[in-house]
Amino acid sequence: MSFISMVGATKQYGAVYALKRLSLEIRKGEWLAIMGPSGSGKSTLVNLIGCLDKPTEGTVMVDGVALTQLTPKQATAFRRETIGLIFQQYHLIPYLTVLENVMLAQYFHSMTNESEAKEALESVGLTHRLTHLPSQLSGGEQQRVCIARAIINEPPIILADEPTGNLDEQNETIVMEIFDKLHAQGRTIILVTHDPEIGRHADRRIELHHGLLTDVTLTGEQQDELHDDILEKIWLVIERGKTPAADLIRVPDVIDNRRRLRTMMEGGWIVLSNGEVVVTEKGKRRAEDIVRRHRLAERLLADTLAVGQKEAAQQACRFEHILSPETTEKICSFLQHPRTCPHGMPIPRGRCCTC
């Protein structure tokens, strides 16, 4: 289930589009890298998620909250509670010490706690710099103060806009190690960068050009789920007695469907022949398995939990990717080997059905 969702998000300044009908979903705990050239809309996207701006059109949801419907006061409170911001420019108060700069973020949140501020600075390796002024720090140290300031109130989301842009290689490595630790703690990180090496730290990378989403790099798990969804669509087309044409096999969140089909062909799941998709034996077995899991999940939800057909079908889309072969067989046996799903479509037989 998505933690952050953008649907048709558009940001327009006169005749210029900073973002144009962008739709994107981000999972809780995911690290997303936003890449692209200068002026592509990267910072605009971060500003919309961070409640620093509102889209001209479209919706932005964070953990079930519609950001576009918040008043300025509500948006400030939400940002203060939920989001830690890290920028390329450090924005430290020059006449406050390192410790005071971090405690200032506490002050705007609720109350100050010096011991917590010291712990945050210790986590970024700056316990020896507590009483120093920003002018007495290197660029890398100032950025680490900014990270401590961003995490002091334990926000679940970290938004970082080119956090390594002004750093040398050594400090860049130190800062990225801190981001790796934050990610390991389960925080959702959205990081803007133009550097492919920095982008490789993320779970997933997207690329923007002129406000448009032009490329998506998926994790291995996401790739598998996407291939399952495509094979399922092909199965349904064939089940209806139709020929699965490559141009008709489309799934959401895929920028280039034909390139995705070519990737599946390289994996041995399908063959492309004269614009048609032919499923290999390997692909048939996988498609049959995913359809079986989906329809058994539908049957379980409808018969055992009295869930309506529409909701059962929606929930089954989640279960089909997480049910193990053993659990699938147990569900089938528990349901006494049903022949059809609630919609009357046949459920492929499994090993337990032949016993």
C-alpha positions as CSV (number, residue, x, y, z in Angstrom):
1,M,0.0,0.0,0.0
2,S,1.4,3.4,-0.9
3,F,2.5,5.8,1.8
4,I,2.9,8.8,-0.5
5,S,0.7,9.1,-3.6
6,M,0.6,11.7,-6.3
7,V,-2.1,11.6,-9.0
8,G,-2.0,14.0,-11.9
9,A,0.1,16.5,-10.0
10,T,0.7,19.6,-12.1
11,K,2.6,22.7,-11.2
12,Q,2.3,25.5,-13.7
13,Y,3.9,29.0,-13.7
14,G,2.2,31.0,-16.5
15,A,2.8,29.0,-19.7
16,V,5.6,27.0,-18.1
17,Y,5.0,23.5,-16.6
18,A,7.4,22.7,-13.7
19,L,5.5,19.4,-13.4
20,K,2.9,18.0,-15.8
21,R,0.3,15.4,-14.8
22,L,2.8,13.4,-12.7
23,S,1.5,10.3,-10.9
24,L,3.7,8.4,-8.5
25,E,3.4,6.1,-5.5
26,I,6.0,5.6,-2.8
27,R,5.9,2.9,-0.2
28,K,6.6,3.4,3.5
29,G,10.2,2.9,4.3
30,E,11.2,3.2,0.6
31,W,14.2,5.2,-0.5
32,L,13.4,7.0,-3.8
33,A,16.0,8.9,-5.8
34,I,14.7,11.6,-8.1
35,M,17.0,12.3,-11.0
36,G,17.2,14.5,-14.0
37,P,18.8,17.6,-15.4
38,S,18.5,21.1,-13.9
39,G,15.0,22.5,-14.4
40,S,13.4,19.1,-14.8
41,G,11.0,19.5,-11.9
42,K,12.9,17.6,-9.2
43,S,12.8,20.3,-6.5
44,T,9.2,21.1,-7.4
45,L,8.2,17.5,-6.7
46,V,9.9,17.6,-3.3
47,N,8.3,20.9,-2.5
48,L,4.8,19.5,-3.1
49,I,5.4,16.4,-0.9
50,G,7.0,18.6,1.8
51,C,4.0,21.0,2.0
52,L,6.2,23.9,0.8
53,D,3.9,24.4,-2.2
54,K,0.6,23.2,-3.7
55,P,0.0,21.8,-7.2
56,T,-2.0,23.8,-9.7
57,E,-3.9,20.6,-10.4
58,G,-4.0,17.0,-9.1
59,T,-3.7,15.5,-5.6
60,V,-0.9,14.7,-3.2
61,M,-1.6,12.3,-0.3
62,V,0.8,11.4,2.5
63,D,-0.2,8.7,4.9
64,G,-3.9,9.2,4.1
65,V,-3.7,13.0,4.4
66,A,-4.7,15.1,1.4
67,L,-2.0,17.8,1.4
68,T,-3.9,19.9,-1.2
69,Q,-6.7,20.4,1.2
70,L,-4.7,21.7,4.2
71,T,-4.8,25.3,5.2
72,P,-1.4,27.0,5.5
73,K,-1.4,26.6,9.3
74,Q,-2.3,22.9,9.0
75,A,0.4,22.4,6.3
76,T,3.0,23.9,8.6
77,A,1.9,21.6,11.5
78,F,1.9,18.6,9.2
79,R,5.4,19.4,7.9
80,R,6.7,20.0,11.4
81,E,5.4,16.6,12.6
82,T,6.0,14.4,9.6
83,I,8.9,15.7,7.4
84,G,12.6,16.4,7.9
85,L,14.0,18.7,5.3
86,I,17.7,18.7,4.1
87,F,18.8,21.1,1.4
88,Q,22.0,21.7,-0.6
89,Q,22.3,25.1,1.1
90,Y,22.7,24.6,4.8
91,H,20.5,27.5,6.2
92,L,22.2,27.4,9.6
93,I,21.8,30.4,11.9
94,P,25.3,31.9,11.9
95,Y,25.3,33.3,15.4
96,L,24.0,30.1,17.0
97,T,26.2,27.1,18.0
98,V,25.8,23.7,16.4
99,L,23.8,22.5,19.4
100,E,21.6,25.6,19.4
101,N,20.9,25.2,15.7
102,V,19.6,21.7,16.3
103,M,17.6,22.7,19.3
104,L,15.9,25.4,17.3
105,A,14.1,22.8,15.3
106,Q,12.9,21.3,18.6
107,Y,11.6,24.7,19.7
108,F,9.4,25.1,16.6
109,H,8.2,21.5,17.1
110,S,7.1,21.6,20.8
111,M,9.8,21.9,23.4
112,T,13.6,21.8,23.6
113,N,15.6,18.9,25.0
114,E,19.3,19.3,25.1
115,S,20.1,15.6,25.6
116,E,18.1,14.6,22.6
117,A,19.8,17.3,20.5
118,K,23.2,15.9,21.6
119,E,22.1,12.4,20.7
120,A,21.1,13.6,17.2
121,L,24.5,15.2,16.8
122,E,26.2,12.1,18.1
123,S,24.4,10.0,15.5
124,V,26.1,12.1,12.7
125,G,29.5,12.1,14.4
126,L,29.6,15.7,15.7
127,T,29.8,15.4,19.5
128,H,33.1,17.3,19.4
129,R,31.6,20.3,17.6
130,L,28.6,21.1,19.9
131,T,29.8,24.6,20.9
132,H,31.2,25.6,17.5
133,L,29.6,28.2,15.2
134,P,28.7,27.3,11.6
135,S,31.6,29.4,10.3
136,Q,34.0,27.1,12.2
137,L,32.8,24.0,10.4
138,S,33.7,22.4,7.1
139,G,31.0,22.0,4.4
140,G,30.6,18.4,5.2
141,E,30.2,19.1,8.9
142,Q,27.6,21.8,8.3
143,Q,25.6,19.3,6.2
144,R,25.7,16.8,9.0
145,V,24.3,19.5,11.4
146,C,21.5,19.9,8.9
147,I,20.8,16.2,9.0
148,A,20.8,16.2,12.8
149,R,18.4,19.1,12.7
150,A,16.1,17.3,10.2
151,I,15.9,14.1,12.3
152,I,15.7,15.6,15.8
153,N,11.9,15.3,15.9
154,E,11.9,11.7,14.6
155,P,10.0,12.5,11.3
156,P,9.0,9.4,9.3
157,I,9.9,11.1,6.0
158,I,13.2,12.7,5.0
159,L,13.3,15.0,2.0
160,A,16.7,15.8,0.8
161,D,17.4,18.2,-2.2
162,E,20.9,17.7,-3.6
163,P,22.4,17.1,0.0
164,T,25.8,16.2,-1.4
165,G,25.9,18.9,-4.1
166,N,28.5,21.1,-2.3
167,L,30.6,18.3,-0.8
168,D,33.9,16.8,-1.7
169,E,34.2,13.0,-2.2
170,Q,35.2,12.2,1.4
171,N,32.3,14.2,3.0
172,E,29.9,12.8,0.4
173,T,30.8,9.3,1.5
174,I,30.2,10.2,5.2
175,V,26.9,11.8,4.5
176,M,25.6,8.9,2.3
177,E,26.6,6.5,5.1
178,I,24.3,8.5,7.4
179,F,21.5,8.2,4.9
180,D,22.1,4.5,4.7
181,K,21.6,4.3,8.4
182,L,18.4,6.4,8.3
183,H,17.0,4.1,5.7
184,A,17.9,1.0,7.7
185,Q,15.9,2.6,10.6
186,G,12.8,2.4,8.4
187,R,12.5,6.0,7.4
188,T,11.0,7.0,4.0
189,I,13.7,8.9,2.1
190,I,13.1,11.0,-1.0
191,L,16.4,12.3,-2.3
192,V,17.0,14.6,-5.3
193,T,20.3,14.1,-7.1
194,H,21.9,14.5,-10.5
195,D,24.7,12.0,-9.6
196,P,24.0,8.4,-10.7
197,E,26.4,7.1,-8.0
198,I,24.3,8.7,-5.3
199,G,21.1,7.5,-7.0
200,R,22.3,3.9,-6.7
201,H,22.0,4.0,-2.9
202,A,18.2,4.2,-3.3
203,D,15.7,1.3,-3.6
204,R,14.3,2.9,-6.7
205,R,15.1,5.7,-9.1
206,I,12.9,7.9,-11.2
207,E,13.9,10.4,-13.9
208,L,12.2,13.7,-14.8
209,H,12.6,15.7,-17.9
210,H,10.7,19.0,-18.4
211,G,8.3,18.1,-15.6
212,L,7.5,14.7,-17.1
213,L,8.3,11.3,-15.6
214,T,10.4,9.6,-18.3
215,D,12.0,6.6,-16.6
216,V,11.6,4.4,-13.5
217,T,14.2,2.0,-12.1
218,L,12.5,-0.7,-10.0
219,T,13.8,-3.0,-7.2
220,G,14.1,-6.7,-7.9
221,E,10.9,-7.4,-5.9
222,Q,9.0,-4.7,-7.8
223,Q,10.2,-6.1,-11.1
224,D,8.9,-9.5,-10.1
225,E,5.5,-8.1,-9.1
226,L,5.3,-6.1,-12.4
227,H,6.1,-9.2,-14.4
228,D,3.4,-11.1,-12.5
229,D,0.9,-8.4,-13.3
230,I,1.8,-8.5,-17.0
231,L,1.6,-12.3,-17.2
232,E,-1.8,-12.2,-15.4
233,K,-3.1,-9.7,-18.0
234,I,-1.9,-11.9,-20.9
235,W,-3.6,-14.9,-19.2
236,L,-6.9,-13.0,-19.0
237,V,-6.7,-11.9,-22.6
238,I,-6.1,-15.5,-23.8
239,E,-8.8,-16.8,-21.4
240,R,-11.3,-14.6,-23.2
241,G,-10.3,-16.2,-26.5
242,K,-8.4,-13.1,-27.8
243,T,-4.9,-12.7,-29.1
244,P,-2.6,-10.7,-26.7
245,A,-1.2,-7.9,-28.9
246,A,1.9,-6.2,-27.5
247,D,0.2,-2.8,-27.8
248,L,-2.7,-3.8,-25.6
249,I,-0.7,-5.3,-22.8
250,R,-0.4,-2.3,-20.5
251,V,-0.1,-1.9,-16.7
252,P,0.0,1.2,-14.5
253,D,3.3,2.9,-13.6
254,V,5.2,1.5,-16.6
255,I,6.7,4.3,-18.8
256,D,7.7,2.1,-21.8
257,N,5.5,-1.1,-22.0
258,R,7.3,-2.4,-25.0
259,R,10.7,-2.2,-23.3
260,R,9.2,-4.0,-20.3
261,L,8.0,-6.8,-22.6
262,R,11.4,-7.1,-24.1
263,T,12.9,-7.5,-20.6
264,M,10.4,-10.3,-20.0
265,M,11.4,-11.9,-23.3
266,E,15.0,-11.8,-22.2
267,G,13.9,-13.6,-19.0
268,G,12.3,-16.4,-21.0
269,W,8.7,-15.6,-20.0
270,I,7.4,-14.6,-23.4
271,V,8.2,-14.4,-27.1
272,L,7.3,-11.4,-29.3
273,S,6.2,-12.5,-32.8
274,N,4.8,-10.0,-35.3
275,G,3.4,-7.7,-32.7
276,E,1.8,-10.6,-30.7
277,V,2.8,-11.9,-27.3
278,V,3.4,-15.7,-27.1
279,V,3.8,-17.1,-23.6
280,T,6.5,-19.7,-23.1
281,E,6.0,-22.8,-21.0
282,K,8.0,-21.1,-18.3
283,G,5.7,-18.1,-18.5
284,K,2.6,-20.3,-18.5
285,R,3.6,-21.9,-15.3
286,R,4.2,-18.6,-13.6
287,A,1.0,-17.0,-15.0
288,E,-1.1,-20.0,-13.9
289,D,0.4,-19.7,-10.4
290,I,-0.3,-16.0,-10.0
291,V,-3.9,-16.4,-11.3
292,R,-4.4,-19.4,-9.0
293,R,-3.2,-17.4,-6.0
294,H,-5.4,-14.4,-6.9
295,R,-8.6,-16.4,-7.4
296,L,-8.1,-18.5,-4.3
297,A,-7.6,-15.3,-2.3
298,E,-10.8,-13.9,-3.8
299,R,-12.6,-17.1,-2.8
300,L,-11.2,-17.0,0.7
301,L,-12.1,-13.4,1.3
302,A,-15.6,-13.8,-0.2
303,D,-16.6,-17.1,1.4
304,T,-14.8,-17.0,4.8
305,L,-14.7,-13.3,5.6
306,A,-17.9,-12.3,3.8
307,V,-16.1,-9.6,1.8
308,G,-17.9,-8.2,-1.2
309,Q,-16.8,-9.3,-4.7
310,K,-15.3,-5.9,-5.7
311,E,-13.3,-5.5,-2.5
312,A,-12.3,-9.2,-2.6
313,A,-10.9,-8.6,-6.1
314,Q,-8.9,-5.5,-4.9
315,Q,-7.5,-7.2,-1.8
316,A,-6.6,-10.3,-3.8
317,C,-4.2,-8.1,-5.9
318,R,-2.1,-7.7,-2.7
319,F,-2.3,-11.3,-1.6
320,E,-1.3,-12.8,-5.0
321,H,2.2,-11.4,-4.6
322,I,2.8,-12.6,-1.0
323,L,1.2,-16.0,-0.7
324,S,3.8,-18.8,-0.6
325,P,3.2,-22.1,-2.5
326,E,2.7,-23.9,0.8
327,T,0.1,-21.3,2.0
328,T,-1.6,-21.4,-1.3
329,E,-2.0,-25.2,-1.1
330,K,-3.4,-24.9,2.4
331,I,-5.9,-22.3,1.4
332,C,-7.1,-24.5,-1.5
333,S,-7.5,-27.5,0.8
334,F,-9.3,-25.4,3.4
335,L,-11.7,-24.2,0.8
336,Q,-12.1,-27.9,-0.4
337,H,-10.5,-27.2,-3.8
338,P,-12.9,-24.7,-5.4
339,R,-13.3,-24.8,-9.1
340,T,-14.2,-21.1,-9.7
341,C,-13.6,-17.7,-8.1
342,P,-16.6,-15.5,-7.0
343,H,-16.8,-14.1,-10.5
344,G,-17.2,-17.6,-12.0
345,M,-13.8,-17.7,-13.6
346,P,-11.9,-21.1,-13.3
347,I,-9.2,-21.5,-10.7
348,P,-6.2,-23.4,-12.1
349,R,-5.6,-26.7,-10.4
350,G,-2.7,-27.3,-8.0
351,R,-0.9,-30.2,-6.6
352,C,-3.3,-30.6,-3.7
353,C,-6.2,-30.9,-6.1
354,T,-4.8,-34.2,-7.5
355,C,-4.5,-35.9,-4.2
